[in-house]
Amino acid sequence: MIEEDEIDLRQIYALACKHKLLIFLFFVAGIAAAIIATMIKTPVYRASAMLLIEKKSGGGLQEAIGFEMTQNDYYQTQYSIITSRSIAEKVAAAVNARKKNGSPRDLTTGFMGNVSVDPVKSSRLVKISYDSIYPAEASEVVNTLAEVYISENLKSRLLLSHGILDKISSAKGASVSEDDSDINSLPQILNNPLLQRLKGDLISLQVKLASLSTKYKDNYPEIIGLKKAVDIMKEKIREETLNIISSIKSELEGKLTVNNIRVIDTAETPKKPILPNKRKNLLLGSFSGLALGILAAFLLEFLDNSIKTKDDIEHYLSVPFLGYIPRVADGFKNVIDLTKDLDSRQHSHFAESLRNIRVSINFAGEIRSLLITSTMPGEGKTSFAVALSHILAHAENSVVLIDTDLRKPKIQGIFGIDTSPGLSGYLSGQAGLEKIIHKTEIPNLAIIPAGVIPPNPSELLERDTFGKLLKKLREQFRWVIFDSPPIFPVSDAVIISKITEGTVYLIDFGKTKKEPAKEGKEKLEKAGAKIIGAVINNIDIEKHKYYYPYYSYYHYYGGGEKGEDSK
């Protein structure tokens, strides 16, 4: 699991390195967009006032009306009142009245969305704020909001107790009776111990009086005494009730003149806008640009259908990976360039890569004839065939390189020899074997050029003469290398693969597409070709070293100079 994670991280890093310019451009674009957005956005200012909302000061009133809120319910109700439409309309009316322009609806429309209420934790303080594009308006509105809210709170307290105060005010003397449910239902009346005892005594007297009345007449002395006692008890109850009512009225009238909400800090005109937030916008822009850049890199990689790695060779094409060839500028124009790169710089990246491929080919088994082909033209097949022949000859092996591209031959141009006689002349019976084999300046290496371009290349290659030629060459040379045309669009490579002992499939890094490469491989296999492996050609090691990180240690061991492979 750890190894898989490491591979994934390495692949992500490789992807980021590959598309670093694209990611950087998106990063810069994100910052630029953030700067532009910050510059064109209208500044928004916020003014804030601090209020103290006391719940306890309203306790007497709430107790008097027989209703009690929990602390949380009370404060949540107050916060909702502050942001309510009714308060907004009153604030708008007050502000617009001072400005003498506009209508109350002008400010109300966006008022509720611009007001914020922020309770201060572990306290009874609350901060109310208002956002506006005009700093003076922001402070004016929030201060007006505080005034209107405090005023409306006091009015609501007075209105809430209006009915009970009227009832209490009218309760004078004998007007307070046992049937007055509004008065008798007051908590102070219901819960008064003296009143409850007096009412209990009254009930006892009334029960006793009712019992005697069934036996005796009204002029009975004991009944007369009980009636007087009942009247006296009722009078005591009325007097005590009036005392309690008077106390309640005094308490309510005193508390209703004091508001439980007050301003701690008034709002000042803000000097700096809260929006746009330059730092936040820059961070957001840079992060968004970076994220989009990485996303674009992943998208490009997903859409890139070319072959670039060893995994592509082994997992998609299902053939062994023989090695890679670093880019050599413009290929080989002549044998002098080839000798320079392989003889004078034997420890170059290019030379070492070829030696690694030579070792891989040797491990593929007893192979003496080798076909070099690729999917499409222009993938470096001929340059690779020449270089591989040179490196095989370096190992004291006799090598003959045959240019079997009878349509667009190139090898004769690289080695600077005449086009005739050549392979086409031999296959058509116009030249003998000794006439078409040409020695080169490279020890142990001979070549057979394509010769004159024939009108029927495929038919010539299908002749038995071609197979017999291979047998003769195997008797003279350790290695017979065929530089063939690409698999597409002609069939010459498939024809040649039938008689060779091994085929090396050349892939151009980042250019050879997966589908054509796989189709080409399948064509070779159907013809009976033995594909010993594939080589990835034309890699810019410095630019794409993230695909082959282990080769970054080459200079430490090989002693080559940086950049020597690219001329």
CORWO-V196353 format. One record per pair of residues at least 6 apart in sequence whose ideal C-beta (glycine too) atoms are under 8 Angstrom apart, sorted by sequence separation. I is the first residue (numbers start at 1). GAP is how many residues later the second one is. D is the distance in whole Angstrom. If there is no record, write none. Layout:
# CORWO-V196353
{{I	GAP	D} {I	GAP	D}}
This chain:
# CORWO-V196353
{{62	6	5} {81	6	6} {96	6	5} {119	6	7} {120	6	7} {132	6	4} {178	6	7} {183	6	6} {184	6	7} {189	6	6} {216	6	7} {217	6	8} {218	6	7} {307	6	7} {313	6	6} {314	6	7} {332	6	5} {345	6	6} {361	6	7} {374	6	8} {393	6	5} {403	6	5} {412	6	7} {425	6	4} {426	6	7} {440	6	6} {454	6	6} {460	6	7} {474	6	6} {487	6	5} {497	6	5} {525	6	7} {545	6	7} {554	6	7} {555	6	8} {16	7	6} {62	7	7} {96	7	7} {119	7	5} {120	7	7} {131	7	7} {176	7	6} {216	7	6} {313	7	8} {314	7	6} {341	7	7} {374	7	4} {392	7	5} {403	7	7} {412	7	5} {426	7	7} {439	7	5} {440	7	6} {473	7	5} {485	7	5} {486	7	7} {487	7	7} {524	7	6} {541	7	7} {545	7	5} {555	7	6} {69	8	7} {96	8	6} {118	8	7} {119	8	8} {130	8	5} {212	8	7} {313	8	4} {342	8	7} {373	8	6} {403	8	4} {438	8	6} {484	8	6} {485	8	6} {539	8	7} {117	9	6} {118	9	5} {132	9	7} {171	9	7} {307	9	7} {332	9	8} {341	9	6} {342	9	5} {361	9	7} {372	9	6} {403	9	7} {421	9	7} {422	9	8} {426	9	8} {437	9	5} {438	9	5} {484	9	4} {539	9	7} {96	10	7} {117	10	8} {118	10	8} {212	10	6} {213	10	6} {307	10	8} {341	10	7} {389	10	5} {401	10	7} {409	10	7} {412	10	7} {421	10	4} {425	10	8} {426	10	5} {437	10	8} {438	10	7} {470	10	6} {507	10	6} {521	10	6} {541	10	6} {93	11	4} {96	11	6} {117	11	6} {118	11	7} {130	11	5} {212	11	5} {310	11	4} {420	11	8} {425	11	7} {437	11	6} {438	11	7} {92	12	4} {95	12	6} {116	12	7} {117	12	8} {130	12	4} {171	12	6} {342	12	7} {372	12	6} {389	12	4} {436	12	5} {484	12	5} {505	12	8} {92	13	7} {115	13	7} {116	13	5} {129	13	6} {328	13	6} {372	13	4} {409	13	8} {423	13	6} {436	13	7} {484	13	8} {55	14	8} {92	14	7} {115	14	7} {116	14	8} {128	14	6} {209	14	7} {212	14	7} {421	14	5} {422	14	6} {482	14	5} {89	15	6} {92	15	4} {115	15	6} {116	15	8} {130	15	7} {167	15	5} {168	15	7} {386	15	7} {421	15	5} {436	15	7} {505	15	7} {55	16	6} {91	16	7} {92	16	4} {114	16	6} {167	16	6} {372	16	7} {385	16	6} {505	16	6} {114	17	5} {128	17	6} {209	17	4} {406	17	7} {114	18	7} {128	18	7} {164	18	7} {208	18	6} {209	18	7} {406	18	6} {482	18	6} {55	19	5} {88	19	8} {89	19	5} {92	19	6} {403	19	7} {404	19	7} {505	19	8} {55	20	7} {88	20	5} {91	20	7} {403	20	7} {431	20	8} {480	20	8} {542	20	7} {128	21	8} {205	21	6} {209	21	6} {382	21	8} {402	21	6} {417	21	5} {503	21	6} {542	21	7} {53	22	7} {164	22	8} {328	22	6} {426	22	8} {85	23	7} {88	23	4} {326	23	5} {382	23	7} {415	23	7} {88	24	6} {205	24	5} {206	24	6} {326	24	6} {541	24	7} {542	24	8} {53	25	6} {205	25	5} {325	25	7} {386	25	7} {415	25	6} {423	25	5} {426	25	8} {385	26	8} {422	26	7} {423	26	7} {424	26	6} {425	26	5} {428	26	7} {503	26	5} {505	26	6} {540	26	7} {85	27	7} {88	27	8} {326	27	6} {422	27	4} {423	27	5} {424	27	4} {425	27	7} {497	27	5} {503	27	6} {504	27	8} {507	27	5} {509	27	5} {511	27	8} {84	28	8} {202	28	7} {205	28	6} {325	28	5} {382	28	5} {386	28	6} {422	28	5} {423	28	5} {424	28	5} {488	28	7} {502	28	5} {503	28	5} {504	28	6} {505	28	7} {506	28	7} {507	28	7} {509	28	6} {83	29	6} {324	29	6} {325	29	7} {382	29	6} {422	29	2} {424	29	7} {470	29	6} {494	29	6} {498	29	5} {500	29	7} {501	29	7} {502	29	8} {503	29	7} {504	29	7} {505	29	4} {506	29	5} {507	29	5} {508	29	6} {509	29	5} {111	30	8} {115	30	7} {323	30	6} {358	30	7} {417	30	7} {419	30	6} {421	30	6} {422	30	7} {424	30	5} {466	30	8} {470	30	8} {494	30	6} {497	30	5} {498	30	6} {500	30	8} {502	30	4} {504	30	7} {505	30	7} {507	30	7} {508	30	5} {509	30	5} {202	31	4} {357	31	7} {377	31	8} {418	31	8} {419	31	7} {420	31	6} {446	31	7} {461	31	6} {493	31	7} {497	31	7} {498	31	7} {504	31	6} {506	31	5} {83	32	5} {201	32	6} {202	32	6} {325	32	8} {382	32	7} {415	32	6} {417	32	6} {419	32	6} {420	32	5} {428	32	7} {458	32	7} {467	32	5} {488	32	6} {495	32	8} {497	32	3} {82	33	7} {323	33	5} {354	33	6} {358	33	5} {419	33	6} {424	33	8} {427	33	4} {457	33	8} {458	33	6} {462	33	6} {466	33	7} {487	33	4} {494	33	5} {83	34	6} {107	34	7} {323	34	4} {354	34	6} {357	34	8} {358	34	6} {415	34	8} {427	34	7} {458	34	6} {461	34	5} {510	34	8} {82	35	5} {198	35	6} {202	35	7} {322	35	5} {412	35	8} {457	35	6} {461	35	6} {494	35	7} {509	35	7} {354	36	8} {355	36	6} {411	36	6} {424	36	6} {427	36	6} {429	36	8} {433	36	7} {487	36	6} {323	37	6} {350	37	8} {354	37	4} {358	37	7} {400	37	7} {412	37	4} {458	37	6} {487	37	7} {79	38	5} {198	38	6} {199	38	6} {322	38	4} {411	38	6} {412	38	7} {427	38	5} {198	39	5} {322	39	7} {411	39	7} {426	39	7} {427	39	6} {433	39	6} {79	40	7} {320	40	8} {351	40	7} {409	40	7} {409	41	3} {95	42	8} {98	42	8} {195	42	7} {198	42	6} {409	42	8} {427	42	8} {426	43	7} {75	44	7} {320	44	8} {401	44	7} {403	44	7} {406	44	5} {409	44	7} {95	45	6} {195	45	5} {342	45	7} {399	45	6} {400	45	8} {401	45	7} {402	45	7} {403	45	7} {405	45	6} {406	45	8} {82	46	6} {95	46	6} {194	46	6} {195	46	7} {341	46	8} {398	46	5} {399	46	5} {400	46	5} {401	46	5} {402	46	4} {403	46	5} {404	46	7} {407	46	7} {79	47	7} {397	47	6} {399	47	7} {400	47	7} {401	47	7} {403	47	4} {406	47	6} {78	48	8} {192	48	7} {338	48	6} {342	48	5} {396	48	7} {398	48	8} {400	48	6} {406	48	6} {95	49	5} {195	49	7} {331	49	7} {338	49	7} {342	49	7} {393	49	6} {91	50	6} {94	50	5} {393	50	6} {394	50	8} {407	50	6} {75	51	8} {331	51	8} {332	51	5} {339	51	8} {393	51	4} {406	51	4} {189	52	6} {192	52	6} {331	52	4} {338	52	6} {342	52	7} {390	52	6} {393	52	4} {91	53	5} {94	53	8} {91	54	5} {94	54	6} {332	54	6} {406	54	7} {189	55	6} {325	55	7} {328	55	7} {332	55	7} {390	55	6} {406	55	7} {178	56	8} {188	56	5} {389	56	6} {91	57	5} {184	57	8} {404	57	7} {87	58	7} {90	58	5} {183	58	7} {186	58	8} {389	58	8} {178	59	8} {188	59	8} {325	59	6} {188	60	6} {87	61	6} {87	62	6} {90	62	7} {176	62	6} {183	62	7} {186	62	7} {325	62	8} {82	63	7} {174	64	7} {87	65	7} {173	65	8} {176	65	5} {86	66	8} {176	66	6} {82	67	6} {81	68	7} {55	69	7} {173	69	7} {176	69	7} {50	70	8} {54	70	6} {171	70	8} {172	70	8} {53	71	6} {81	71	8} {171	71	7} {402	71	8} {52	72	6} {53	72	8} {81	72	8} {411	72	6} {52	73	6} {53	73	6} {400	73	6} {410	73	8} {51	74	7} {171	74	5} {50	75	6} {51	75	5} {78	75	8} {50	76	7} {51	76	8} {338	76	7} {400	76	7} {50	77	5} {51	77	6} {168	77	5} {400	77	4} {408	77	7} {49	78	7} {398	78	7} {399	78	6} {402	78	7} {404	78	5} {405	78	6} {407	78	6} {48	79	5} {49	79	6} {334	79	8} {335	79	6} {398	79	5} {399	79	7} {400	79	7} {402	79	7} {404	79	6} {405	79	6} {406	79	8} {48	80	7} {49	80	8} {168	80	6} {169	80	7} {334	80	6} {335	80	5} {398	80	5} {399	80	4} {400	80	6} {401	80	5} {402	80	5} {403	80	5} {404	80	5} {405	80	5} {48	81	4} {168	81	5} {333	81	7} {334	81	7} {335	81	7} {397	81	4} {398	81	7} {399	81	8} {400	81	7} {402	81	7} {404	81	7} {47	82	7} {332	82	6} {334	82	6} {397	82	6} {399	82	6} {401	82	6} {46	83	5} {47	83	6} {407	83	7} {46	84	7} {165	84	7} {168	84	8} {46	85	5} {47	85	8} {407	85	8} {45	86	7} {392	86	8} {406	86	7} {44	87	5} {45	87	6} {165	87	6} {392	87	5} {405	87	7} {44	88	7} {45	88	7} {47	88	7} {164	88	8} {165	88	8} {404	88	7} {44	89	6} {45	89	7} {392	89	7} {43	90	7} {45	90	4} {389	90	7} {42	91	5} {47	91	4} {161	91	6} {46	92	6} {47	92	4} {389	92	5} {404	92	6} {45	93	5} {49	93	5} {388	93	7} {47	94	7} {48	94	6} {49	94	6} {47	95	5} {51	95	6} {65	95	7} {161	95	7} {47	96	8} {49	96	8} {61	96	6} {65	96	6} {385	96	6} {49	97	5} {64	97	7} {385	97	8} {386	97	8} {51	98	8} {158	98	6} {385	98	4} {51	99	8} {58	99	7} {61	99	7} {65	99	6} {157	99	6} {61	100	6} {64	100	6} {369	101	6} {382	101	5} {157	102	8} {339	102	7} {381	102	7} {339	103	7} {381	103	8} {338	104	8} {369	104	8} {154	105	5} {335	105	6} {369	105	7} {381	105	7} {153	106	6} {335	106	6} {368	106	6} {153	107	7} {335	107	7} {379	107	7} {153	108	5} {377	108	8} {150	109	6} {368	109	8} {370	109	7} {372	109	7} {377	109	5} {368	110	7} {369	110	8} {370	110	7} {372	110	7} {376	110	5} {150	111	5} {368	111	6} {369	111	4} {370	111	5} {371	111	5} {372	111	6} {373	111	5} {375	111	6} {149	112	7} {150	112	7} {368	112	6} {369	112	8} {370	112	7} {372	112	7} {373	112	8} {374	112	5} {375	112	6} {376	112	6} {150	113	7} {369	113	7} {371	113	6} {373	113	6} {374	113	7} {375	113	6} {373	114	6} {388	116	8} {146	117	5} {66	119	7} {66	120	7} {146	120	7} {373	120	4} {66	121	6} {146	121	8} {64	122	7} {371	122	7} {384	122	6} {64	123	7} {143	123	5} {373	123	8} {63	124	6} {64	124	7} {143	124	5} {373	124	7} {63	125	8} {142	125	4} {371	125	5} {381	125	5} {371	126	5} {380	126	7} {379	127	6} {139	128	4} {379	128	7} {380	128	6} {138	129	7} {139	129	6} {371	129	4} {379	129	4} {139	130	5} {369	130	7} {370	130	6} {373	130	7} {378	130	8} {138	131	7} {139	131	7} {369	131	4} {370	131	7} {371	131	7} {372	131	8} {373	131	8} {374	131	7} {138	132	6} {369	132	5} {370	132	5} {371	132	4} {372	132	5} {373	132	7} {374	132	4} {375	132	7} {376	132	8} {379	132	7} {136	133	6} {368	133	6} {369	133	7} {370	133	7} {371	133	7} {373	133	7} {374	133	7} {379	133	6} {135	134	5} {367	134	5} {370	134	6} {372	134	6} {374	134	7} {135	135	5} {366	135	8} {367	135	4} {135	136	7} {376	136	7} {130	137	8} {365	137	8} {375	137	5} {364	138	6} {374	138	7} {375	138	8} {125	139	7} {376	140	7} {361	141	7} {375	141	5} {375	142	5} {131	143	7} {361	143	7} {131	144	8} {375	145	5} {373	151	8} {384	151	7} {384	153	6} {380	157	5} {371	158	7} {379	158	7} {380	158	5} {379	159	8} {367	165	7} {365	167	8} {364	168	4} {364	169	7} {361	171	6} {361	172	8} {360	173	6} {357	178	6} {322	182	7} {78	183	8} {64	184	6} {324	185	8} {319	186	7} {64	187	8} {64	188	6} {317	188	8} {60	191	5} {61	191	6} {60	192	7} {349	192	6} {61	194	6} {313	194	7} {60	195	5} {61	195	7} {58	197	8} {57	198	7} {316	198	6} {307	200	5} {317	200	6} {57	201	6} {308	201	6} {317	201	6} {58	202	5} {307	202	8} {308	202	5} {312	202	7} {316	202	7} {319	202	7} {349	202	8} {352	202	7} {57	203	4} {306	203	8} {307	203	8} {56	204	8} {306	204	5} {317	204	6} {55	205	7} {306	205	6} {307	205	5} {349	205	6} {54	206	4} {304	206	8} {306	206	6} {307	206	8} {352	206	6} {53	207	7} {54	207	7} {306	207	6} {307	207	6} {53	208	5} {305	208	5} {306	208	7} {352	208	8} {52	209	7} {305	209	5} {349	209	7} {51	210	6} {52	210	5} {305	210	7} {307	210	6} {322	210	7} {325	210	6} {348	210	8} {51	211	7} {52	211	8} {322	211	4} {324	211	7} {325	211	7} {327	211	5} {347	211	5} {349	211	6} {51	212	6} {52	212	5} {319	212	5} {320	212	7} {321	212	6} {322	212	6} {323	212	6} {324	212	4} {325	212	5} {327	212	6} {347	212	6} {348	212	5} {50	213	7} {51	213	6} {320	213	4} {321	213	6} {322	213	5} {323	213	8} {324	213	7} {325	213	7} {326	213	6} {327	213	5} {347	213	5} {49	214	6} {50	214	4} {319	214	6} {320	214	7} {325	214	7} {326	214	7} {327	214	8} {50	215	4} {319	215	5} {321	215	8} {324	215	5} {326	215	5} {345	215	7} {349	215	7} {350	215	5} {49	216	6} {348	216	5} {349	216	4} {49	217	6} {317	217	6} {348	217	6} {49	218	4} {48	219	6} {345	219	6} {47	220	4} {313	220	8} {47	221	7} {313	221	5} {47	222	7} {47	223	5} {313	223	7} {46	224	6} {324	224	7} {45	225	4} {310	226	8} {45	227	8} {309	227	8} {324	227	8} {45	228	5} {46	228	5} {308	228	7} {44	229	6} {45	229	7} {307	229	7} {43	230	4} {44	230	6} {44	231	4} {43	232	7} {43	233	7} {41	234	7} {41	235	4} {308	236	8} {328	237	6} {329	237	6} {330	237	8} {38	238	5} {309	238	5} {327	238	7} {328	238	7} {329	238	4} {37	239	7} {308	239	6} {326	239	4} {327	239	6} {328	239	7} {38	240	6} {326	240	7} {38	243	5} {37	244	6} {38	244	8} {35	246	8} {34	247	4} {35	247	7} {34	248	5} {37	248	8} {34	250	6} {35	250	7} {31	251	6} {34	251	3} {33	252	6} {34	252	7} {32	253	8} {31	254	5} {30	255	4} {31	255	5} {30	256	6} {33	256	7} {30	257	7} {30	258	5} {31	258	6} {27	259	6} {30	259	2} {29	260	6} {30	260	7} {28	261	7} {27	262	4} {30	262	7} {26	263	5} {27	263	5} {30	263	8} {26	264	7} {26	266	5} {27	266	6} {23	267	7} {26	267	3} {25	268	7} {24	269	7} {23	270	3} {26	270	6} {22	271	6} {23	271	6} {23	273	8} {19	274	8} {22	274	6} {23	274	6} {22	275	6} {19	277	8} {16	278	7} {19	278	4} {22	278	7} {18	279	7} {16	281	7} {19	281	6} {15	282	6} {19	282	8} {15	283	7} {18	283	8} {15	286	6} {18	526	7} {18	528	6} {17	529	4} {18	529	8} {14	532	4} {13	533	7} {14	533	6} {14	535	8} {10	539	7}}
